[in-house]
Amino acid sequence: MKHFTTLACCLALTITALPVRAHEGSHATHGKAAPQTIAGEVVDTGCYLAHSARGEKHIGCATKCINQGMPMGLLTGEGKLYLLTLNHDNPDPYNKLKGMAGKNVAVTGMVIERSGMKGIDVTEVKPFATKAGK
């Protein structure tokens, strides 16, 4: 019984430590690369992934979805979709993006890729005009 109790305690400590290590590891990648600037359209990920909704005609719906908590994405001209994430040190640029659904912007931040998903930890945002003048 003594061995079982010791084993159970060790297992419990290991399980509770795993999320901490995983969280630490995700932030460790931030310091290894330089920030990048990527241009694209701000989309709400729900409508874009479900039925390719984007552009000027979708601004009202996208704004509503984003304001209700739908994650934002940045869709590049090459068709790559980046999840936009809030920078814990400065949330202002990310919060500014919430009012820019359907607009073309240049987003600066650390680009992160994990398990096939790409994201940008947003540190700066600027309007971006496309060649077509959109």
Beta strands, then each sheet from edge to edge (+ up, - down):
strand 1: 36-44
strand 2: 72-75
strand 3: 81-86
strand 4: 104-114
strand 5: 117-127
sheet 1: 1+ 2- 3+ 5+ 4- 1+
end
